[in-house]
Amino acid sequence: MLLPEVQKEYGKLPLYINGRFVESETDYYQDVMNPAKDEVIAKVPFATKEEVDKAVEAAVQAYEKWKEVPIPTRMQYLYRMKFAVEKHAEEFARIIVQNHGKTIDEARGEMRRLIENIETAAAMLYTLYKGEHLDQIAVDIDETLVREPLGAFAIVGPFNFPIMAPFWFIPHAIAFGDTVVVKPSEITPVGMYWMCKVLHEEVKLPPGVFNVIHGSREVVEALIDHPDIRGIAFVGSTRVARAIYERAGKRGKRTLLQAGAKNYVIVMPDAKMDKTVANLMSSFFGNTGQRCLSGAVLVPVGEAYEKLVPKFKETASKLKLGYGLDEETEMGPLATKKGKERVLYYIEKGLEEGAKLTLDGRNAKVPEYPNGYFLGPSVFEEVTPDMTIAKEEIFGPVASVIRAETLDEAIEMANSTEYGNAASIFTSSGEYARKFRREIIAGNIGINIGIAAPMAFFPFGGMKASFFGVVHGQIDCLDFFTDKKIVITRWW
């Protein structure tokens, strides 16, 4: 069944500053595409520096009042946010599909995870946010730890989870008494525009607590450079994360930067192959391979190769491509034409370096949508760890298969990559699983789980070049968006 689109097009997207929708004064608008149809569905403005300054000024002024709002009152805003987003979750999911290209089930899952972050932020207000106290740390002296908000923060979102990823941070910052200026991806901004409408009309946050501006690199740099922005939370590529880290560090800003990945998935001979293959479809080809937790390198160990790889390729070859609003679609298009070209480049690079393309997705067609940015699943065999396709993030539906003879060899290969976002093992052995868990260098570990996505009440891990900062997102936001004040008291 093909679900209806929320709207056919959304026109020129406004900025949202100080509780008002504002048409940008910029001279430059970028087309926002539906990748399944290669059709323009909106125009996104690249905000001027003056508009960035206005958004930050609004957030700073709102902070002075918002930080004094009683905790139970802030909690009520979060409850209204949760109920409003749940009420409109299906609309959001369809907009995500329309603008990004993922399947409707994947978009619904994105919304569920978003709501979990609102729930977690609300729960933290009455628990972890409370601070600590200890009487009589010395004679007639007591000591108290109080958590306090810091001010206005910038939040920069990715294109692949256009609403969920910013909401790893937004509800926490607001809950703890901070204010935010959000810069969504210029590729997939429509969902955040819709979020502004819902929060404006139904949640009614005080003006300036939540602001949204649009743009690209220049806007992000303006936010980093602004003296009143206390920190930057970001999800995106390692290249951009490293640049933000360096620029923000020079200005003494806090950073929480979730970056790129090259995730290894190891399959042992004792794995339950049918269940493993089913799990690997989502890991490697879910979201069309466009997520930082996607499997990228498949490492069958020993005789697992013959048991696994033929089934893996056969199942992948049968995935149904199409528009994500069709409930039967199992894999949508790439989010952008440029993204498709990037994946095609890596496929050519793999062939050039001697890998064998045993499942070729380059000629996949979807007759109903001939202009869409579709690629079918591709599988390379005879890959070696030194090949480009085994080292660099492709961000598309491409699996590189490397055979290992032992678990030690497989772990060594996985640890040799510069990234450390996620890694998974499929096995029936507790011994293998424990060894893997202890020796692998990655922040999110899957054991018989292909997408090791932490729940909102756990941190979102990441190591090496997959993360820049000190604390991670989700529940770790408590230490990012607040600081600790220690009060040592004696009364004469």
Helices and strands as residue ranges (DSSP letters): E 15-17, E 20-22, E 29-34, E 39-45, H 49-66, H 71-87, H 89-100, H 104-125, G 128-130, E 132-138, E 141-149, E 152-156, G 166-168, H 170-175, E 179-183, H 190-198, I 199-203, E 210-212, H 217-225, E 229-235, H 238-250, E 254-258, E 263-267, H 273-285, G 286-289, E 295-300, H 304-317, H 337-352, E 356-359, E 378-381, H 388-391, E 398-401, H 407-415, E 419-420, E 422-426, H 430-439, E 444-447, E 459-460, E 463-464, E 467-469, E 473-474, H 477-481, E 482-490
